[in-house]
Amino acid sequence: MGSHEESKFNCIITGAGGFVGQALASALLADPLISKLTLTDVFKPDVPLTKSQSGVVTHSLDADLTSRETCQSLFTPDINLIYLLHGIMSGAAEANLELGLKVNIDSTRQILDILRYTNPGVKVIYPSSLAVYGLPATPTTKITELNAPVPGSSYGAQKHICETLLDDYSRRGLLDGRICRLPTVTVRPGKPTGAASSFASGIFREPLKGEKSILPVSKDLEIWICSPRTVVKNLILARDIPKEKFPGTRIVNIPGVTVTIREMLDALKAVGGDEALKLVEEKRDDATEKIVLSWPTRLEISRAKALGFAEDGTLTNTLKEYIDDYGTKRS
């Protein structure tokens, strides 16, 4: 095999049936550096249709990643790029501790341990979350990667545990991890999820389709968000940054922007008018608000910028991208 073929990636995405997994798969299918792409989830994920697939060989399968036998059959020595997107989201992980531990920690450690023996030094991109940090000292404090995480939710704690493990395996040269602490991704298409931040997409997505949406938090609440396009772009950029560029830690705060819920509703009105805005029903939920309030709203992104990660655009631009990509057709 020539050097050109050897430089290509045989990639697997776990949690590929979710929105970010599907968007990432779509981008990778058009990437000339990808030769094979395996998509897996608890159900058989769709293989996205793209204008150009660059001859990528695709496989889609359902898999229980809590099963060691299943993981051993999936993560074979020929895999040289892994995106670990599977997991139980924030609200669901808070509601069901045992399930969160099993999926978010146990299955992730199992995969990492299999990889360090079968694929030593393999590149692993792990999308983490701002939920690892907990409340900042003040509302205006900018959080850096060196701030000590004090998670205010089980989801944040579970993500932090896996971050620490992958960071240590990378320090030891066992794996080549890239840990991306993501903002809340807005706007997500599809149905509401078990994430506490699901409303941040729902207050746009449903009203733009002529459907009602519940707002469970205060309009004055701030949130750190990022557009889907920017998140996918940065997950791919994480793959291409030389490991020597990550001194000390593999953890990076992925760029986002700070907005209030009120500003998000103003943007909805600007795009969908009063008719769309009236479909948002305020119905406070203490459990959801408590989780969201434990997340920082201002993150320092100088490290990400120095590494070449892309900055996010304005909320207005994010909405325009969502409409371009997914439309606003009402049923």
C-alpha positions as CSV (number, residue, x, y, z in Angstrom):
1,M,0.0,0.0,0.0
2,G,1.3,3.4,-0.9
3,S,1.9,6.3,1.5
4,H,-1.2,8.1,0.2
5,E,-3.4,5.3,1.3
6,E,-1.5,4.8,4.6
7,S,-2.2,8.5,5.5
8,K,-6.0,8.0,5.3
9,F,-8.2,7.3,8.2
10,N,-10.3,4.3,9.1
11,C,-12.7,6.1,11.4
12,I,-15.4,5.0,13.9
13,I,-18.0,7.3,15.4
14,T,-19.9,6.1,18.5
15,G,-23.2,7.8,19.2
16,A,-23.4,8.4,15.5
17,G,-27.2,8.3,15.5
18,G,-27.4,11.6,17.4
19,F,-27.5,15.0,15.7
20,V,-23.8,15.8,16.2
21,G,-22.8,12.3,15.1
22,Q,-24.9,12.6,11.9
23,A,-23.5,16.1,11.1
24,L,-20.0,14.9,11.8
25,A,-20.5,11.8,9.6
26,S,-21.8,13.9,6.8
27,A,-18.7,16.1,6.9
28,L,-16.3,13.2,7.1
29,L,-18.0,11.4,4.2
30,A,-16.9,14.4,2.0
31,D,-13.4,14.4,3.5
32,P,-10.7,13.0,1.2
33,L,-8.6,11.9,4.2
34,I,-11.3,9.4,5.2
35,S,-11.2,5.9,3.6
36,K,-13.6,4.0,5.8
37,L,-16.3,5.2,8.2
38,T,-18.2,3.1,10.7
39,L,-21.2,4.5,12.4
40,T,-22.6,2.9,15.6
41,D,-25.2,3.6,18.2
42,V,-27.8,1.6,20.2
43,F,-29.8,1.6,17.0
44,K,-28.4,1.3,13.4
45,P,-27.6,4.9,12.5
46,D,-28.5,6.4,9.1
47,V,-25.6,7.0,6.7
48,P,-26.0,10.6,5.7
49,L,-26.5,11.5,2.0
50,T,-23.8,13.8,0.8
51,K,-23.0,15.4,-2.6
52,S,-19.5,14.0,-2.5
53,Q,-18.4,10.9,-0.6
54,S,-14.9,10.7,-1.9
55,G,-15.1,6.9,-2.3
56,V,-15.6,6.3,1.5
57,V,-16.5,2.8,2.5
58,T,-19.3,3.0,5.1
59,H,-20.7,0.6,7.7
60,S,-23.6,1.2,10.0
61,L,-24.5,-1.0,12.9
62,D,-26.2,-1.1,16.3
63,A,-24.0,-1.9,19.2
64,D,-24.1,-2.2,23.0
65,L,-21.0,-0.4,24.1
66,T,-21.4,-1.6,27.6
67,S,-20.6,-5.1,26.3
68,R,-16.9,-5.9,26.3
69,E,-17.3,-8.5,23.6
70,T,-19.0,-6.0,21.4
71,C,-16.3,-3.4,21.9
72,Q,-13.5,-5.9,21.2
73,S,-15.2,-6.7,17.9
74,L,-15.6,-3.0,17.0
75,F,-12.3,-1.5,17.9
76,T,-9.9,-3.6,15.8
77,P,-6.3,-2.7,15.1
78,D,-7.0,-1.2,11.7
79,I,-9.1,1.6,13.2
80,N,-6.9,4.7,13.4
81,L,-9.4,7.5,14.3
82,I,-12.1,7.4,17.0
83,Y,-14.8,9.9,17.9
84,L,-16.5,9.0,21.2
85,L,-19.9,10.7,21.0
86,H,-22.0,8.2,22.8
87,G,-23.5,9.0,26.2
88,I,-26.4,9.7,28.5
89,M,-27.1,13.4,28.4
90,S,-27.2,15.8,31.3
91,G,-30.8,15.7,32.4
92,A,-31.1,12.0,31.9
93,A,-27.8,11.3,33.7
94,E,-29.1,13.3,36.7
95,A,-32.4,11.4,36.7
96,N,-30.7,8.0,36.4
97,L,-27.4,7.8,38.2
98,E,-26.8,4.1,37.5
99,L,-27.4,4.4,33.8
100,G,-25.1,7.5,33.6
101,L,-22.3,5.6,35.4
102,K,-22.7,2.6,33.1
103,V,-22.7,4.4,29.8
104,N,-20.8,7.6,30.5
105,I,-18.0,6.1,32.6
106,D,-17.9,2.3,32.4
107,S,-18.3,2.0,28.7
108,T,-15.9,4.8,27.9
109,R,-13.2,3.4,30.2
110,Q,-13.7,-0.1,28.6
111,I,-13.2,1.3,25.1
112,L,-10.1,3.3,26.1
113,D,-8.6,0.2,27.8
114,I,-9.3,-1.9,24.7
115,L,-7.8,0.7,22.5
116,R,-4.5,1.2,24.5
117,Y,-3.8,-2.5,24.0
118,T,-5.1,-3.1,20.4
119,N,-4.4,0.4,18.9
120,P,-1.6,1.9,21.1
121,G,-1.2,5.6,20.3
122,V,-4.4,5.8,18.3
123,K,-6.1,9.2,17.9
124,V,-9.2,9.6,20.1
125,I,-11.4,12.7,20.0
126,Y,-13.6,13.0,23.1
127,P,-16.3,15.7,23.0
128,S,-16.7,16.8,26.7
129,S,-18.7,19.6,28.1
130,L,-18.6,22.9,29.9
131,A,-20.7,21.1,32.6
132,V,-17.4,19.8,34.1
133,Y,-16.6,23.2,35.6
134,G,-19.5,24.1,37.9
135,L,-20.2,27.6,39.0
136,P,-17.5,30.3,38.5
137,A,-16.4,32.6,41.3
138,T,-18.4,35.4,39.8
139,P,-20.9,35.5,36.8
140,T,-18.3,37.4,34.8
141,T,-15.3,35.2,35.5
142,K,-13.7,33.7,32.4
143,I,-13.0,30.0,32.9
144,T,-9.7,28.6,31.5
145,E,-8.7,25.0,31.0
146,L,-6.6,25.3,34.2
147,N,-9.6,26.1,36.4
148,A,-10.3,23.2,38.8
149,P,-13.6,21.4,37.7
150,V,-16.2,21.3,40.4
151,P,-19.2,19.8,38.5
152,G,-22.7,20.7,39.6
153,S,-24.3,17.6,38.0
154,S,-23.6,13.9,37.7
155,Y,-23.2,14.4,33.9
156,G,-20.4,16.9,34.5
157,A,-18.7,14.6,37.0
158,Q,-18.9,11.7,34.6
159,K,-17.4,13.7,31.8
160,H,-14.6,15.0,34.0
161,I,-13.7,11.5,35.1
162,C,-13.4,10.3,31.5
163,E,-11.4,13.5,30.6
164,T,-8.9,12.8,33.3
165,L,-8.5,9.2,32.2
166,L,-7.9,10.0,28.6
167,D,-5.6,12.9,29.5
168,D,-3.5,10.6,31.6
169,Y,-3.4,7.9,28.9
170,S,-2.3,10.6,26.5
171,R,0.4,11.8,28.9
172,R,1.7,8.2,29.1
173,G,1.7,7.8,25.3
174,L,-0.9,5.1,25.4
175,L,-3.4,7.0,23.3
176,D,-3.5,10.3,21.4
177,G,-6.4,12.1,23.0
178,R,-8.0,15.4,22.1
179,I,-10.6,16.5,24.7
180,C,-13.0,19.2,23.4
181,R,-15.1,20.9,26.0
182,L,-18.1,21.9,24.0
183,P,-20.5,24.7,24.5
184,T,-24.3,24.0,24.3
185,V,-24.9,23.2,20.7
186,T,-27.7,25.3,19.3
187,V,-29.8,24.8,17.1
188,R,-30.1,21.0,17.0
189,P,-32.7,19.6,14.5
190,G,-34.9,16.6,15.3
191,K,-36.7,15.8,18.6
192,P,-36.0,17.1,22.1
193,T,-33.3,15.1,24.0
194,G,-32.5,14.2,27.6
195,A,-30.1,17.1,27.9
196,A,-30.9,19.8,30.4
197,S,-30.0,22.3,27.6
198,S,-32.5,20.7,25.2
199,F,-34.7,23.8,25.5
200,A,-32.0,26.0,24.0
201,S,-32.7,24.3,20.6
202,G,-36.4,23.7,21.3
203,I,-37.3,27.4,21.7
204,F,-36.2,27.9,18.1
205,R,-36.9,24.5,16.4
206,E,-40.5,23.9,17.4
207,P,-41.9,27.4,17.0
208,L,-40.3,27.7,13.5
209,K,-42.3,24.6,12.6
210,G,-45.5,26.0,14.1
211,E,-45.3,23.9,17.2
212,K,-45.3,24.8,20.9
213,S,-42.1,24.7,23.0
214,I,-41.6,24.9,26.8
215,L,-39.1,27.4,28.2
216,P,-38.1,25.9,31.7
217,V,-35.7,28.6,32.8
218,S,-35.6,32.4,33.4
219,K,-35.3,34.7,30.5
220,D,-32.4,36.4,32.3
221,L,-30.3,33.2,32.4
222,E,-27.1,33.3,30.4
223,I,-25.8,30.3,28.4
224,W,-22.6,29.5,26.5
225,I,-23.6,28.3,23.0
226,C,-22.1,27.3,19.7
227,S,-23.5,26.6,16.2
228,P,-23.6,23.0,14.9
229,R,-21.4,24.0,11.9
230,T,-18.7,25.4,14.1
231,V,-18.8,22.4,16.5
232,V,-18.4,19.9,13.6
233,K,-15.6,22.0,12.0
234,N,-13.7,22.0,15.3
235,L,-14.1,18.3,15.9
236,I,-12.5,17.7,12.5
237,L,-9.8,20.4,13.3
238,A,-9.0,18.5,16.5
239,R,-8.0,15.5,14.5
240,D,-5.5,17.4,12.4
241,I,-3.6,19.3,15.1
242,P,-0.2,17.7,15.8
243,K,-0.1,16.2,19.3
244,E,3.1,18.2,20.0
245,K,0.9,21.3,20.0
246,F,-0.8,20.1,23.2
247,P,1.7,20.8,26.0
248,G,0.6,19.8,29.5
249,T,-3.0,18.8,28.8
250,R,-5.1,17.6,25.9
251,I,-8.1,19.6,27.1
252,V,-9.4,22.6,25.1
253,N,-12.3,25.0,25.6
254,I,-14.1,25.0,22.2
255,P,-15.1,28.6,21.2
256,G,-18.7,29.7,21.8
257,V,-20.6,32.9,22.5
258,T,-22.5,34.1,25.6
259,V,-26.2,35.0,25.2
260,T,-29.2,35.4,27.4
261,I,-32.4,33.5,26.9
262,R,-34.1,36.9,26.3
263,E,-31.6,37.5,23.4
264,M,-32.4,34.1,22.0
265,L,-36.2,34.9,22.1
266,D,-35.5,38.2,20.4
267,A,-33.6,36.4,17.6
268,L,-36.6,34.0,17.3
269,K,-39.0,36.9,16.9
270,A,-36.7,38.5,14.3
271,V,-36.8,35.3,12.2
272,G,-40.2,33.9,12.9
273,G,-42.2,37.0,14.0
274,D,-44.7,37.3,16.9
275,E,-46.5,34.2,15.7
276,A,-43.4,32.0,16.4
277,L,-42.6,33.8,19.7
278,K,-46.2,33.2,21.0
279,L,-45.5,29.4,20.7
280,V,-42.9,29.5,23.5
281,E,-44.6,28.8,26.8
282,E,-42.8,29.8,30.0
283,K,-43.0,27.0,32.5
284,R,-40.1,27.0,35.1
285,D,-38.6,23.7,36.0
286,D,-36.4,23.9,39.1
287,A,-34.4,20.7,38.3
288,T,-33.5,21.9,34.8
289,E,-32.7,25.5,35.9
290,K,-30.5,24.2,38.7
291,I,-28.4,22.1,36.3
292,V,-28.0,24.9,33.7
293,L,-27.2,27.5,36.4
294,S,-24.2,25.3,37.5
295,W,-22.6,25.8,34.1
296,P,-20.2,28.7,33.4
297,T,-21.2,31.2,30.8
298,R,-17.8,32.8,29.9
299,L,-14.9,30.6,28.8
300,E,-11.4,31.6,27.9
301,I,-10.7,30.4,24.4
302,S,-7.2,31.8,23.8
303,R,-5.7,28.3,23.9
304,A,-8.2,27.1,21.3
305,K,-7.5,30.1,19.0
306,A,-3.7,29.5,19.3
307,L,-4.3,25.8,18.2
308,G,-6.3,27.0,15.2
309,F,-9.8,26.1,16.3
310,A,-12.6,28.2,14.7
311,E,-14.5,30.9,16.5
312,D,-18.3,30.9,16.4
313,G,-20.4,33.5,14.8
314,T,-23.4,35.5,16.1
315,L,-26.7,34.1,17.2
316,T,-28.3,35.6,14.1
317,N,-25.8,33.9,11.9
318,T,-26.4,30.6,13.7
319,L,-30.2,30.8,13.0
320,K,-29.6,31.6,9.4
321,E,-27.3,28.5,9.1
322,Y,-30.0,26.4,10.8
323,I,-32.7,27.6,8.3
324,D,-30.3,27.0,5.4
325,D,-29.4,23.5,6.5
326,Y,-32.8,22.3,7.9
327,G,-35.5,24.8,6.8
328,T,-38.5,26.0,8.8
329,K,-41.3,24.2,7.0
330,R,-44.4,23.8,9.0
331,S,-46.4,20.6,9.0
